[in-house]
Amino acid sequence: MRTFGNDLALARHIDDVCARFESDWQSFTGNARLAVEDYLGDTPAPHRAALLLELVRLDLHYRLRAGETPAPHDYL
């Protein structure tokens, strides 16, 4: 399990994961959607919420841009 010694390390981790998620979203051509949970990886529980929030924001952005209408139940 990954640990973060400070807020900067956590911020870098979140940025790295979100950059990978965005890159994957931009190059995605399938019918199914990317699974946000697949990007949480080994992020420890206390920090998963921060990463999850950023990933959901990005996913919403790209889904709305694609003309979709995501609903809250899509993220349960």
PDB file of N, CA, C and O in Angstrom:
ATOM      1  N   MET A   1       0.839  -1.170   0.000  1.00  0.00           N
ATOM      2  CA  MET A   1       0.000   0.000   0.000  1.00  0.00           C
ATOM      3  C   MET A   1       0.890   1.242   0.000  1.00  0.00           C
ATOM      4  O   MET A   1       1.908   1.291   0.690  1.00  0.00           O
ATOM      5  N   ARG A   2       0.506   2.200  -0.752  1.00  0.00           N
ATOM      6  CA  ARG A   2       1.267   3.443  -0.879  1.00  0.00           C
ATOM      7  C   ARG A   2       1.025   4.347   0.322  1.00  0.00           C
ATOM      8  O   ARG A   2      -0.087   4.398   0.847  1.00  0.00           O
ATOM      9  N   THR A   3       2.053   5.055   0.755  1.00  0.00           N
ATOM     10  CA  THR A   3       1.901   6.024   1.847  1.00  0.00           C
ATOM     11  C   THR A   3       2.350   7.390   1.352  1.00  0.00           C
ATOM     12  O   THR A   3       3.150   7.499   0.423  1.00  0.00           O
ATOM     13  N   PHE A   4       1.826   8.421   1.984  1.00  0.00           N
ATOM     14  CA  PHE A   4       2.157   9.784   1.602  1.00  0.00           C
ATOM     15  C   PHE A   4       2.681  10.511   2.824  1.00  0.00           C
ATOM     16  O   PHE A   4       1.975  10.665   3.821  1.00  0.00           O
ATOM     17  N   GLY A   5       3.931  10.959   2.739  1.00  0.00           N
ATOM     18  CA  GLY A   5       4.575  11.613   3.861  1.00  0.00           C
ATOM     19  C   GLY A   5       4.117  13.039   4.075  1.00  0.00           C
ATOM     20  O   GLY A   5       4.277  13.586   5.166  1.00  0.00           O
ATOM     21  N   ASN A   6       3.550  13.648   3.048  1.00  0.00           N
ATOM     22  CA  ASN A   6       3.099  15.027   3.194  1.00  0.00           C
ATOM     23  C   ASN A   6       2.039  15.349   2.148  1.00  0.00           C
ATOM     24  O   ASN A   6       1.742  14.541   1.268  1.00  0.00           O
ATOM     25  N   ASP A   7       1.476  16.551   2.264  1.00  0.00           N
ATOM     26  CA  ASP A   7       0.422  16.959   1.348  1.00  0.00           C
ATOM     27  C   ASP A   7       0.926  17.085  -0.092  1.00  0.00           C
ATOM     28  O   ASP A   7       0.184  16.821  -1.039  1.00  0.00           O
ATOM     29  N   LEU A   8       2.174  17.484  -0.251  1.00  0.00           N
ATOM     30  CA  LEU A   8       2.741  17.618  -1.594  1.00  0.00           C
ATOM     31  C   LEU A   8       2.815  16.266  -2.291  1.00  0.00           C
ATOM     32  O   LEU A   8       2.500  16.158  -3.476  1.00  0.00           O
ATOM     33  N   ALA A   9       3.223  15.250  -1.572  1.00  0.00           N
ATOM     34  CA  ALA A   9       3.291  13.901  -2.150  1.00  0.00           C
ATOM     35  C   ALA A   9       1.898  13.423  -2.565  1.00  0.00           C
ATOM     36  O   ALA A   9       1.735  12.812  -3.621  1.00  0.00           O
ATOM     37  N   LEU A  10       0.909  13.701  -1.736  1.00  0.00           N
ATOM     38  CA  LEU A  10      -0.473  13.323  -2.068  1.00  0.00           C
ATOM     39  C   LEU A  10      -0.945  14.089  -3.297  1.00  0.00           C
ATOM     40  O   LEU A  10      -1.546  13.504  -4.198  1.00  0.00           O
ATOM     41  N   ALA A  11      -0.681  15.385  -3.340  1.00  0.00           N
ATOM     42  CA  ALA A  11      -1.104  16.203  -4.478  1.00  0.00           C
ATOM     43  C   ALA A  11      -0.468  15.705  -5.771  1.00  0.00           C
ATOM     44  O   ALA A  11      -1.129  15.659  -6.808  1.00  0.00           O
ATOM     45  N   ARG A  12       0.800  15.337  -5.717  1.00  0.00           N
ATOM     46  CA  ARG A  12       1.477  14.805  -6.905  1.00  0.00           C
ATOM     47  C   ARG A  12       0.855  13.489  -7.351  1.00  0.00           C
ATOM     48  O   ARG A  12       0.656  13.255  -8.543  1.00  0.00           O
ATOM     49  N   HIS A  13       0.555  12.643  -6.390  1.00  0.00           N
ATOM     50  CA  HIS A  13      -0.085  11.367  -6.715  1.00  0.00           C
ATOM     51  C   HIS A  13      -1.430  11.608  -7.390  1.00  0.00           C
ATOM     52  O   HIS A  13      -1.724  11.003  -8.421  1.00  0.00           O
ATOM     53  N   ILE A  14      -2.243  12.481  -6.820  1.00  0.00           N
ATOM     54  CA  ILE A  14      -3.553  12.783  -7.395  1.00  0.00           C
ATOM     55  C   ILE A  14      -3.389  13.356  -8.800  1.00  0.00           C
ATOM     56  O   ILE A  14      -4.110  12.961  -9.716  1.00  0.00           O
ATOM     57  N   ASP A  15      -2.459  14.272  -8.977  1.00  0.00           N
ATOM     58  CA  ASP A  15      -2.207  14.850 -10.302  1.00  0.00           C
ATOM     59  C   ASP A  15      -1.793  13.783 -11.307  1.00  0.00           C
ATOM     60  O   ASP A  15      -2.269  13.779 -12.442  1.00  0.00           O
ATOM     61  N   ASP A  16      -0.912  12.882 -10.896  1.00  0.00           N
ATOM     62  CA  ASP A  16      -0.442  11.829 -11.796  1.00  0.00           C
ATOM     63  C   ASP A  16      -1.582  10.906 -12.226  1.00  0.00           C
ATOM     64  O   ASP A  16      -1.726  10.588 -13.406  1.00  0.00           O
ATOM     65  N   VAL A  17      -2.384  10.484 -11.256  1.00  0.00           N
ATOM     66  CA  VAL A  17      -3.495   9.578 -11.563  1.00  0.00           C
ATOM     67  C   VAL A  17      -4.518  10.282 -12.446  1.00  0.00           C
ATOM     68  O   VAL A  17      -5.024   9.697 -13.404  1.00  0.00           O
ATOM     69  N   CYS A  18      -4.824  11.538 -12.124  1.00  0.00           N
ATOM     70  CA  CYS A  18      -5.801  12.283 -12.917  1.00  0.00           C
ATOM     71  C   CYS A  18      -5.297  12.529 -14.333  1.00  0.00           C
ATOM     72  O   CYS A  18      -6.082  12.490 -15.280  1.00  0.00           O
ATOM     73  N   ALA A  19      -4.007  12.780 -14.491  1.00  0.00           N
ATOM     74  CA  ALA A  19      -3.440  12.966 -15.831  1.00  0.00           C
ATOM     75  C   ALA A  19      -3.574  11.691 -16.648  1.00  0.00           C
ATOM     76  O   ALA A  19      -3.888  11.743 -17.838  1.00  0.00           O
ATOM     77  N   ARG A  20      -3.337  10.550 -16.019  1.00  0.00           N
ATOM     78  CA  ARG A  20      -3.490   9.262 -16.718  1.00  0.00           C
ATOM     79  C   ARG A  20      -4.944   9.021 -17.097  1.00  0.00           C
ATOM     80  O   ARG A  20      -5.243   8.556 -18.197  1.00  0.00           O
ATOM     81  N   PHE A  21      -5.861   9.347 -16.155  1.00  0.00           N
ATOM     82  CA  PHE A  21      -7.294   9.189 -16.405  1.00  0.00           C
ATOM     83  C   PHE A  21      -7.727  10.073 -17.580  1.00  0.00           C
ATOM     84  O   PHE A  21      -8.445   9.618 -18.470  1.00  0.00           O
ATOM     85  N   GLU A  22      -7.287  11.338 -17.578  1.00  0.00           N
ATOM     86  CA  GLU A  22      -7.634  12.245 -18.678  1.00  0.00           C
ATOM     87  C   GLU A  22      -7.083  11.752 -20.008  1.00  0.00           C
ATOM     88  O   GLU A  22      -7.777  11.785 -21.024  1.00  0.00           O
ATOM     89  N   SER A  23      -5.861  11.305 -20.001  1.00  0.00           N
ATOM     90  CA  SER A  23      -5.250  10.788 -21.223  1.00  0.00           C
ATOM     91  C   SER A  23      -6.030   9.586 -21.747  1.00  0.00           C
ATOM     92  O   SER A  23      -6.294   9.480 -22.945  1.00  0.00           O
ATOM     93  N   ASP A  24      -6.393   8.690 -20.849  1.00  0.00           N
ATOM     94  CA  ASP A  24      -7.170   7.516 -21.240  1.00  0.00           C
ATOM     95  C   ASP A  24      -8.547   7.925 -21.762  1.00  0.00           C
ATOM     96  O   ASP A  24      -9.032   7.348 -22.735  1.00  0.00           O
ATOM     97  N   TRP A  25      -9.174   8.901 -21.134  1.00  0.00           N
ATOM     98  CA  TRP A  25     -10.492   9.374 -21.570  1.00  0.00           C
ATOM     99  C   TRP A  25     -10.392   9.969 -22.963  1.00  0.00           C
ATOM    100  O   TRP A  25     -11.244   9.713 -23.814  1.00  0.00           O
ATOM    101  N   GLN A  26      -9.361  10.759 -23.198  1.00  0.00           N
ATOM    102  CA  GLN A  26      -9.220  11.436 -24.483  1.00  0.00           C
ATOM    103  C   GLN A  26      -8.919  10.465 -25.623  1.00  0.00           C
ATOM    104  O   GLN A  26      -9.246  10.743 -26.776  1.00  0.00           O
ATOM    105  N   SER A  27      -8.307   9.343 -25.310  1.00  0.00           N
ATOM    106  CA  SER A  27      -7.988   8.374 -26.356  1.00  0.00           C
ATOM    107  C   SER A  27      -8.969   7.202 -26.387  1.00  0.00           C
ATOM    108  O   SER A  27      -8.796   6.273 -27.176  1.00  0.00           O
ATOM    109  N   PHE A  28      -9.979   7.236 -25.549  1.00  0.00           N
ATOM    110  CA  PHE A  28     -10.932   6.139 -25.423  1.00  0.00           C
ATOM    111  C   PHE A  28     -11.854   6.085 -26.628  1.00  0.00           C
ATOM    112  O   PHE A  28     -12.390   7.113 -27.039  1.00  0.00           O
ATOM    113  N   THR A  29     -12.048   4.904 -27.200  1.00  0.00           N
ATOM    114  CA  THR A  29     -12.914   4.765 -28.368  1.00  0.00           C
ATOM    115  C   THR A  29     -13.978   3.690 -28.197  1.00  0.00           C
ATOM    116  O   THR A  29     -14.757   3.448 -29.119  1.00  0.00           O
ATOM    117  N   GLY A  30     -14.029   3.044 -27.043  1.00  0.00           N
ATOM    118  CA  GLY A  30     -14.986   1.954 -26.827  1.00  0.00           C
ATOM    119  C   GLY A  30     -16.382   2.446 -26.498  1.00  0.00           C
ATOM    120  O   GLY A  30     -16.610   3.646 -26.347  1.00  0.00           O
ATOM    121  N   ASN A  31     -17.311   1.510 -26.387  1.00  0.00           N
ATOM    122  CA  ASN A  31     -18.686   1.844 -26.034  1.00  0.00           C
ATOM    123  C   ASN A  31     -18.871   1.958 -24.532  1.00  0.00           C
ATOM    124  O   ASN A  31     -19.664   2.775 -24.066  1.00  0.00           O
ATOM    125  N   ALA A  32     -18.159   1.162 -23.781  1.00  0.00           N
ATOM    126  CA  ALA A  32     -18.254   1.216 -22.327  1.00  0.00           C
ATOM    127  C   ALA A  32     -17.444   2.405 -21.827  1.00  0.00           C
ATOM    128  O   ALA A  32     -16.568   2.906 -22.532  1.00  0.00           O
ATOM    129  N   ARG A  33     -17.730   2.845 -20.639  1.00  0.00           N
ATOM    130  CA  ARG A  33     -17.016   3.986 -20.059  1.00  0.00           C
ATOM    131  C   ARG A  33     -15.855   3.512 -19.209  1.00  0.00           C
ATOM    132  O   ARG A  33     -15.834   2.376 -18.735  1.00  0.00           O
ATOM    133  N   LEU A  34     -14.898   4.392 -19.024  1.00  0.00           N
ATOM    134  CA  LEU A  34     -13.802   4.095 -18.105  1.00  0.00           C
ATOM    135  C   LEU A  34     -14.377   3.958 -16.703  1.00  0.00           C
ATOM    136  O   LEU A  34     -15.308   4.676 -16.340  1.00  0.00           O
ATOM    137  N   ALA A  35     -13.842   3.061 -15.932  1.00  0.00           N
ATOM    138  CA  ALA A  35     -14.315   2.862 -14.558  1.00  0.00           C
ATOM    139  C   ALA A  35     -13.425   3.672 -13.615  1.00  0.00           C
ATOM    140  O   ALA A  35     -12.234   3.395 -13.472  1.00  0.00           O
ATOM    141  N   VAL A  36     -14.021   4.671 -12.978  1.00  0.00           N
ATOM    142  CA  VAL A  36     -13.285   5.534 -12.054  1.00  0.00           C
ATOM    143  C   VAL A  36     -12.554   4.695 -11.009  1.00  0.00           C
ATOM    144  O   VAL A  36     -11.410   4.987 -10.661  1.00  0.00           O
ATOM    145  N   GLU A  37     -13.212   3.662 -10.515  1.00  0.00           N
ATOM    146  CA  GLU A  37     -12.621   2.854  -9.446  1.00  0.00           C
ATOM    147  C   GLU A  37     -11.338   2.141  -9.879  1.00  0.00           C
ATOM    148  O   GLU A  37     -10.512   1.778  -9.042  1.00  0.00           O
ATOM    149  N   ASP A  38     -11.176   1.944 -11.183  1.00  0.00           N
ATOM    150  CA  ASP A  38      -9.956   1.313 -11.679  1.00  0.00           C
ATOM    151  C   ASP A  38      -8.729   2.198 -11.486  1.00  0.00           C
ATOM    152  O   ASP A  38      -7.598   1.717 -11.564  1.00  0.00           O
ATOM    153  N   TYR A  39      -8.941   3.466 -11.239  1.00  0.00           N
ATOM    154  CA  TYR A  39      -7.841   4.424 -11.099  1.00  0.00           C
ATOM    155  C   TYR A  39      -7.495   4.727  -9.644  1.00  0.00           C
ATOM    156  O   TYR A  39      -6.569   5.488  -9.367  1.00  0.00           O
ATOM    157  N   LEU A  40      -8.235   4.135  -8.727  1.00  0.00           N
ATOM    158  CA  LEU A  40      -7.939   4.374  -7.310  1.00  0.00           C
ATOM    159  C   LEU A  40      -6.712   3.594  -6.867  1.00  0.00           C
ATOM    160  O   LEU A  40      -6.015   4.001  -5.938  1.00  0.00           O
ATOM    161  N   GLY A  41      -6.449   2.485  -7.524  1.00  0.00           N
ATOM    162  CA  GLY A  41      -5.240   1.711  -7.282  1.00  0.00           C
ATOM    163  C   GLY A  41      -4.952   1.431  -5.827  1.00  0.00           C
ATOM    164  O   GLY A  41      -5.822   1.000  -5.070  1.00  0.00           O
ATOM    165  N   ASP A  42      -3.707   1.684  -5.450  1.00  0.00           N
ATOM    166  CA  ASP A  42      -3.263   1.380  -4.090  1.00  0.00           C
ATOM    167  C   ASP A  42      -3.305   2.608  -3.179  1.00  0.00           C
ATOM    168  O   ASP A  42      -2.626   2.647  -2.153  1.00  0.00           O
ATOM    169  N   THR A  43      -4.092   3.597  -3.549  1.00  0.00           N
ATOM    170  CA  THR A  43      -4.212   4.793  -2.717  1.00  0.00           C
ATOM    171  C   THR A  43      -4.849   4.397  -1.387  1.00  0.00           C
ATOM    172  O   THR A  43      -5.929   3.806  -1.379  1.00  0.00           O
ATOM    173  N   PRO A  44      -4.207   4.708  -0.270  1.00  0.00           N
ATOM    174  CA  PRO A  44      -4.752   4.315   1.040  1.00  0.00           C
ATOM    175  C   PRO A  44      -6.084   5.004   1.343  1.00  0.00           C
ATOM    176  O   PRO A  44      -6.355   6.109   0.873  1.00  0.00           O
ATOM    177  N   ALA A  45      -6.894   4.328   2.131  1.00  0.00           N
ATOM    178  CA  ALA A  45      -8.244   4.788   2.466  1.00  0.00           C
ATOM    179  C   ALA A  45      -8.328   6.253   2.885  1.00  0.00           C
ATOM    180  O   ALA A  45      -9.225   6.950   2.411  1.00  0.00           O
ATOM    181  N   PRO A  46      -7.462   6.751   3.730  1.00  0.00           N
ATOM    182  CA  PRO A  46      -7.626   8.149   4.143  1.00  0.00           C
ATOM    183  C   PRO A  46      -7.502   9.144   2.984  1.00  0.00           C
ATOM    184  O   PRO A  46      -7.990  10.270   3.082  1.00  0.00           O
ATOM    185  N   HIS A  47      -6.851   8.735   1.889  1.00  0.00           N
ATOM    186  CA  HIS A  47      -6.615   9.644   0.768  1.00  0.00           C
ATOM    187  C   HIS A  47      -7.453   9.309  -0.463  1.00  0.00           C
ATOM    188  O   HIS A  47      -7.475  10.070  -1.430  1.00  0.00           O
ATOM    189  N   ARG A  48      -8.135   8.180  -0.424  1.00  0.00           N
ATOM    190  CA  ARG A  48      -8.948   7.754  -1.564  1.00  0.00           C
ATOM    191  C   ARG A  48     -10.059   8.737  -1.862  1.00  0.00           C
ATOM    192  O   ARG A  48     -10.388   8.961  -3.027  1.00  0.00           O
ATOM    193  N   ALA A  49     -10.643   9.326  -0.834  1.00  0.00           N
ATOM    194  CA  ALA A  49     -11.764  10.248  -1.033  1.00  0.00           C
ATOM    195  C   ALA A  49     -11.341  11.456  -1.867  1.00  0.00           C
ATOM    196  O   ALA A  49     -12.083  11.893  -2.746  1.00  0.00           O
ATOM    197  N   ALA A  50     -10.157  11.994  -1.596  1.00  0.00           N
ATOM    198  CA  ALA A  50      -9.667  13.152  -2.356  1.00  0.00           C
ATOM    199  C   ALA A  50      -9.446  12.773  -3.821  1.00  0.00           C
ATOM    200  O   ALA A  50      -9.822  13.522  -4.723  1.00  0.00           O
ATOM    201  N   LEU A  51      -8.846  11.626  -4.050  1.00  0.00           N
ATOM    202  CA  LEU A  51      -8.621  11.165  -5.418  1.00  0.00           C
ATOM    203  C   LEU A  51      -9.945  10.865  -6.108  1.00  0.00           C
ATOM    204  O   LEU A  51     -10.144  11.245  -7.262  1.00  0.00           O
ATOM    205  N   LEU A  52     -10.839  10.195  -5.418  1.00  0.00           N
ATOM    206  CA  LEU A  52     -12.141   9.861  -5.992  1.00  0.00           C
ATOM    207  C   LEU A  52     -12.888  11.115  -6.423  1.00  0.00           C
ATOM    208  O   LEU A  52     -13.464  11.147  -7.510  1.00  0.00           O
ATOM    209  N   LEU A  53     -12.887  12.137  -5.595  1.00  0.00           N
ATOM    210  CA  LEU A  53     -13.563  13.388  -5.919  1.00  0.00           C
ATOM    211  C   LEU A  53     -13.015  13.981  -7.217  1.00  0.00           C
ATOM    212  O   LEU A  53     -13.785  14.405  -8.079  1.00  0.00           O
ATOM    213  N   GLU A  54     -11.715  14.011  -7.355  1.00  0.00           N
ATOM    214  CA  GLU A  54     -11.111  14.575  -8.568  1.00  0.00           C
ATOM    215  C   GLU A  54     -11.418  13.725  -9.796  1.00  0.00           C
ATOM    216  O   GLU A  54     -11.673  14.262 -10.874  1.00  0.00           O
ATOM    217  N   LEU A  55     -11.397  12.413  -9.640  1.00  0.00           N
ATOM    218  CA  LEU A  55     -11.706  11.533 -10.769  1.00  0.00           C
ATOM    219  C   LEU A  55     -13.160  11.675 -11.204  1.00  0.00           C
ATOM    220  O   LEU A  55     -13.451  11.677 -12.400  1.00  0.00           O
ATOM    221  N   VAL A  56     -14.068  11.793 -10.251  1.00  0.00           N
ATOM    222  CA  VAL A  56     -15.486  11.972 -10.596  1.00  0.00           C
ATOM    223  C   VAL A  56     -15.682  13.306 -11.305  1.00  0.00           C
ATOM    224  O   VAL A  56     -16.432  13.382 -12.278  1.00  0.00           O
ATOM    225  N   ARG A  57     -15.027  14.349 -10.836  1.00  0.00           N
ATOM    226  CA  ARG A  57     -15.121  15.650 -11.519  1.00  0.00           C
ATOM    227  C   ARG A  57     -14.669  15.550 -12.964  1.00  0.00           C
ATOM    228  O   ARG A  57     -15.331  16.064 -13.865  1.00  0.00           O
ATOM    229  N   LEU A  58     -13.541  14.887 -13.185  1.00  0.00           N
ATOM    230  CA  LEU A  58     -13.047  14.721 -14.546  1.00  0.00           C
ATOM    231  C   LEU A  58     -13.997  13.877 -15.390  1.00  0.00           C
ATOM    232  O   LEU A  58     -14.272  14.210 -16.543  1.00  0.00           O
ATOM    233  N   ASP A  59     -14.492  12.798 -14.821  1.00  0.00           N
ATOM    234  CA  ASP A  59     -15.398  11.926 -15.545  1.00  0.00           C
ATOM    235  C   ASP A  59     -16.666  12.686 -15.937  1.00  0.00           C
ATOM    236  O   ASP A  59     -17.139  12.571 -17.068  1.00  0.00           O
ATOM    237  N   LEU A  60     -17.209  13.452 -15.009  1.00  0.00           N
ATOM    238  CA  LEU A  60     -18.395  14.259 -15.315  1.00  0.00           C
ATOM    239  C   LEU A  60     -18.106  15.233 -16.454  1.00  0.00           C
ATOM    240  O   LEU A  60     -18.905  15.368 -17.381  1.00  0.00           O
ATOM    241  N   HIS A  61     -16.983  15.899 -16.380  1.00  0.00           N
ATOM    242  CA  HIS A  61     -16.605  16.851 -17.421  1.00  0.00           C
ATOM    243  C   HIS A  61     -16.600  16.187 -18.796  1.00  0.00           C
ATOM    244  O   HIS A  61     -17.211  16.696 -19.736  1.00  0.00           O
ATOM    245  N   TYR A  62     -15.917  15.064 -18.911  1.00  0.00           N
ATOM    246  CA  TYR A  62     -15.799  14.399 -20.204  1.00  0.00           C
ATOM    247  C   TYR A  62     -17.117  13.780 -20.656  1.00  0.00           C
ATOM    248  O   TYR A  62     -17.417  13.782 -21.850  1.00  0.00           O
ATOM    249  N   ARG A  63     -17.894  13.261 -19.743  1.00  0.00           N
ATOM    250  CA  ARG A  63     -19.187  12.679 -20.125  1.00  0.00           C
ATOM    251  C   ARG A  63     -20.155  13.755 -20.586  1.00  0.00           C
ATOM    252  O   ARG A  63     -20.872  13.557 -21.567  1.00  0.00           O
ATOM    253  N   LEU A  64     -20.192  14.892 -19.895  1.00  0.00           N
ATOM    254  CA  LEU A  64     -21.059  15.997 -20.319  1.00  0.00           C
ATOM    255  C   LEU A  64     -20.609  16.521 -21.680  1.00  0.00           C
ATOM    256  O   LEU A  64     -21.438  16.817 -22.541  1.00  0.00           O
ATOM    257  N   ARG A  65     -19.320  16.634 -21.869  1.00  0.00           N
ATOM    258  CA  ARG A  65     -18.764  17.103 -23.137  1.00  0.00           C
ATOM    259  C   ARG A  65     -19.110  16.154 -24.285  1.00  0.00           C
ATOM    260  O   ARG A  65     -19.235  16.575 -25.435  1.00  0.00           O
ATOM    261  N   ALA A  66     -19.262  14.880 -23.959  1.00  0.00           N
ATOM    262  CA  ALA A  66     -19.619  13.881 -24.969  1.00  0.00           C
ATOM    263  C   ALA A  66     -21.129  13.820 -25.213  1.00  0.00           C
ATOM    264  O   ALA A  66     -21.601  12.997 -25.997  1.00  0.00           O
ATOM    265  N   GLY A  67     -21.887  14.697 -24.536  1.00  0.00           N
ATOM    266  CA  GLY A  67     -23.331  14.734 -24.736  1.00  0.00           C
ATOM    267  C   GLY A  67     -24.102  13.775 -23.850  1.00  0.00           C
ATOM    268  O   GLY A  67     -25.304  13.588 -24.044  1.00  0.00           O
ATOM    269  N   GLU A  68     -23.445  13.171 -22.895  1.00  0.00           N
ATOM    270  CA  GLU A  68     -24.113  12.246 -21.981  1.00  0.00           C
ATOM    271  C   GLU A  68     -24.785  13.032 -20.851  1.00  0.00           C
ATOM    272  O   GLU A  68     -24.494  14.207 -20.629  1.00  0.00           O
ATOM    273  N   THR A  69     -25.670  12.365 -20.162  1.00  0.00           N
ATOM    274  CA  THR A  69     -26.302  12.946 -18.972  1.00  0.00           C
ATOM    275  C   THR A  69     -26.082  12.002 -17.794  1.00  0.00           C
ATOM    276  O   THR A  69     -26.974  11.236 -17.429  1.00  0.00           O
ATOM    277  N   PRO A  70     -24.890  12.061 -17.202  1.00  0.00           N
ATOM    278  CA  PRO A  70     -24.591  11.174 -16.070  1.00  0.00           C
ATOM    279  C   PRO A  70     -25.498  11.482 -14.879  1.00  0.00           C
ATOM    280  O   PRO A  70     -25.897  12.625 -14.656  1.00  0.00           O
ATOM    281  N   ALA A  71     -25.804  10.452 -14.138  1.00  0.00           N
ATOM    282  CA  ALA A  71     -26.667  10.571 -12.964  1.00  0.00           C
ATOM    283  C   ALA A  71     -25.891  10.114 -11.716  1.00  0.00           C
ATOM    284  O   ALA A  71     -24.905   9.385 -11.827  1.00  0.00           O
ATOM    285  N   PRO A  72     -26.336  10.543 -10.546  1.00  0.00           N
ATOM    286  CA  PRO A  72     -25.635  10.149  -9.318  1.00  0.00           C
ATOM    287  C   PRO A  72     -25.449   8.639  -9.169  1.00  0.00           C
ATOM    288  O   PRO A  72     -24.414   8.183  -8.683  1.00  0.00           O
ATOM    289  N   HIS A  73     -26.446   7.870  -9.587  1.00  0.00           N
ATOM    290  CA  HIS A  73     -26.327   6.406  -9.420  1.00  0.00           C
ATOM    291  C   HIS A  73     -25.207   5.815 -10.275  1.00  0.00           C
ATOM    292  O   HIS A  73     -24.772   4.690 -10.029  1.00  0.00           O
ATOM    293  N   ASP A  74     -24.733   6.566 -11.280  1.00  0.00           N
ATOM    294  CA  ASP A  74     -23.609   6.084 -12.082  1.00  0.00           C
ATOM    295  C   ASP A  74     -22.330   5.972 -11.270  1.00  0.00           C
ATOM    296  O   ASP A  74     -21.386   5.295 -11.678  1.00  0.00           O
ATOM    297  N   TYR A  75     -22.297   6.631 -10.129  1.00  0.00           N
ATOM    298  CA  TYR A  75     -21.070   6.685  -9.331  1.00  0.00           C
ATOM    299  C   TYR A  75     -21.185   5.952  -7.989  1.00  0.00           C
ATOM    300  O   TYR A  75     -20.323   6.099  -7.123  1.00  0.00           O
ATOM    301  N   LEU A  76     -22.231   5.179  -7.825  1.00  0.00           N
ATOM    302  CA  LEU A  76     -22.360   4.418  -6.578  1.00  0.00           C
ATOM    303  C   LEU A  76     -21.484   3.193  -6.586  1.00  0.00           C
ATOM    304  O   LEU A  76     -21.469   2.439  -5.614  1.00  0.00           O
TER     305      LEU A  76
END
